[in-house]
Amino acid sequence: MPIFGMRLIQCTAITLMVSLASWASAEEWLLELHEDGVKHYTKQSAKSPVKSFKTIVVVKANLSSLVALLNDNSQFPEWMHKTLEVEKIRDISSQESLVYHVFDAPWPAKDQDNVLYSKWSQDPETLIVTKKIISEPQYINEFKNRQRQQFFNAQWELKPLGGGEVEITYTAEIHPGTEAREWMVQLLAYEMPFKTMKNLRQLSLNSYKKARFAYVQEPSVDGVAMVGGALGAK
C-alpha cells in the first residue's frame, strides 16, 4: 500500500489521556452480553453515534506473551474480527508504533480505515500493562474506495490475577466517519469486539512463549519471577 501525504505525528501522554477521558464519565457501563467467557459492556458516547464498548476475558497466559500477540500486526486479521489488513508504517520506539488498519464493512458500504498510534506502559505497583491507541486519520491521504473513520481510540489492559491468569480488557470509542446506520452500530459496538475477544480467548500462545520486553515485568510467585512463560530466579 502506498503511503503518502505524511505529516509529523504529535502523540503525547496528555493527548492519550484527553482522547480517552470520555470513558471516565459518570455514566455507568451496562453489561450487554456474558457468554463463552466474554463479558461485553457498552455505554453512550458523547462524541460518536456508536456506543463505546468494554469487553473482558480471562486467559491463562503471562504478560509478555500477550504483549507479543498484540504487537504481531501480521496476525491481526486471523483473530481480530472484521480486520482486513494491518500494515506497519513505522516503529517510533520500542514501545510506540504507527500502523494502517483496514476494517471490513459489508457491501455496498466502503471498507473503513484509519492510522493508529499505540504506546505501551506498565504500572510498577500493580504490574498492569496497558496499550493505548489513538487514531491519526490525517496522517495519510484518504483512499477513494475506503471510508476514513473520524476516530478510533482504544485501550488494551492486561491485569495479572495470579495463578497464571490475566484479565484482558479491551475498551474503545469509534466514530465511523459517516452515517451510523443500525447495522454499523451493531458491527462496531457489539459484533466486532465480542467476536474479537472470543477469538483471542481460544488462541494458542505457544509461538509467543519466549517473548521478552524490557518494559514488561512479570509478577512473581513465592519469590520467583515469572519470565516468558517459564520460572526464572530473581
N, C-alpha and C positions, 0 to 999 in steps of 0.2 A: 504494500500500500504506500503510495507516495505521500510523504509528509511535507507540507509546505505552509507558507504564511506563518512561520514560527514567531513567537514573541517571548520575551523574557518572563518566566514564571516567577511569581512572588507569593510563595506559600509560607506562612509563619505559624507559630503556635497560637497566636492571637486569632488569625484567620480561621484556624481549625475550630477553636472554641466558639467563635461567633457563629460559624456555619452550622454547628451542632447545638446551639443554645436552645432552639425551639423544643428539643426533646426534653428539656428540663422544666417545661411549663407545668403549671398547676394541674392540668388535666391528666387524669389517670389513664394508664394503659388498660385496654379491655381485652381479656382473653377470648379469642375468637375460635381457636382450634387447639385441641390437645389430643393428638393421636400419633401412633407409630413412634412414640418417644420424642415428639416435637411439640413444643408449646409456641403458639403464634398469637401475638398481641398486636392491636392497632390502636391508633387514636387520630383524631382530625389534625391536619396540618394547617398552620396559619399561613403558609406560603404556597401550597400546592392543592389542586383539586383531588389529588390522590392521597389517601391516608398514609401516615407514617407507620412503619411496622417495626416490631421487635420479635425476633424468633430465637428460641433457645433449645439446645440439645445438650446432653451429657455423653461424653465418649471416653473410652479407655485409651489414653494416649499421654505422651509428655508434651510439654510446651513447644520444644524445638521442632518436633515432627509436624505439629500443626502450623507453626510459622513457616516451615519449609513448604507445606502444602499450599498455604495462602500466598507464597511467593512464586509458585510454579505456574506462571501465567499460561504456558502452553497447554496445561491440562484443564484449565477452567471450563472449556466447552464440554468436557467429559462429565462434569458433575454440577456445574452452575447452570441451573435450568434457564433456558432461553438465551444462553450466551452463544453467539455465533462465532465470534472472533475476538481475540485479545492479542495485541501487538505491543511489545515494549518499545517505547520511544527512547527512553534512556534511564539509567540509574543516576540519581543525583548524589546519593551517598549510600553507605551500606544499609541504612535504614529508610531511605527515601527512593521512590521511583515514580515514573510517569508512564502511563500506558494508554493505548487507544482501545476502547471497548465497544463492541457491537452487540446489540440485543435484538433477538428475533421477534418480529411482530407479524401477526397473521395477515396474509394478503386480503384486501388490496392496500393495507396500510404500509407505509415505509418502515423498514427496519430502523431502530433507534441507535444512536451512537453518542459517545462522549469521550473526553480526555480526562483521565482520573489520576490525581496525585495522591500518593499514600505515604504515610510515615508511621514507623513502629516506635513504641516506647514500652517501658515496664516500670511498674510501681515497685520501688525497692523494699517496701514493707510487706505488701500483700502478694507480691510477685505476679499480679495480674498483668498480662501482656495485652496491649491494645494496638490495633491497626486502624488509624483514622484516615478517611478518604474524603477528599473534596474534589469536585469537578472543576475543570478549567475549559469550558466549552468554546472559548475563543482562541485557544492555543493553536489550533489548526483551522483552516478554512472548512466550511461545511461542504458536504457532498450532495449533489442534486438528487441522488437516489436514496438518500438517508435523511432521517429526521433527527436533528441535534437536540438532545434534551436540554431544557433550561438549566437544570442542575440535577446532580446525583451525589448526595452527601451521605456517607455511611460510616459505620464503625464495626469492627470485629473485636470482641473482648474474649480473652482466654483466661478463665479463672480456675486455678488449681484447687481441687476439692479434697485431695488426699486419697490414698488408696489407689493411686494411678489414674484417677479420673479428672477430667477437665470439663468445666461448663463453658460452652461456646454460645455467645450472644451476638447475633447479627442484627444491627439496627440501621435503618435507612430512611431518608426522606427524598422523594423523587418528584421532579416536575417533568412531564413528558415533552414539554415544549410545543404542544399542540392541544387541541380539544381532548379532554379526558372522557371518552365515552365509557359506558359501563363495562365493556369487555376489557378496556385498557386499565380501568381501576382494579378489576378483578385480577388481571395479569400481574400488574406491578405491585399491588399491595397484599395479594394473597398467594396466587399460584406460584409466582417466581420464587419468593423467599421460602415458602413452605416446602416446595419440592427440592430446592437447593439444599436445605438443611436435612431433609430426609435422605438425599443422596449422600451428603457428607457423612452422616451417621453410619452409612453402610460401606464407606470406603475402607480399603486396606491401606494402612500407612507404612507397610513394610519397606517400601523404597525410600522412605524418609527417616528411617530409624537412626541413621548415623549422622544426621544433620546437626550442625553446631553453629551457634551465633554468639558473637561477642556481647551482644546486647540482651541476651536471654539467660537468666539464671533459673535453673530448675529448683523446685522445692526439695528439701531434704527429708529423709525418713530415718529416724533414730540415729541422727548424727552423720548419716551417709548421704552424699549429694547424688541426686538422680541426674545423669548426664546422657542425653541422646538415647534414652530407652534402656540403658544399662546402668548398673550400680557402679559408681566410681568413688574412691576415697577422696575426702576433702584434702 
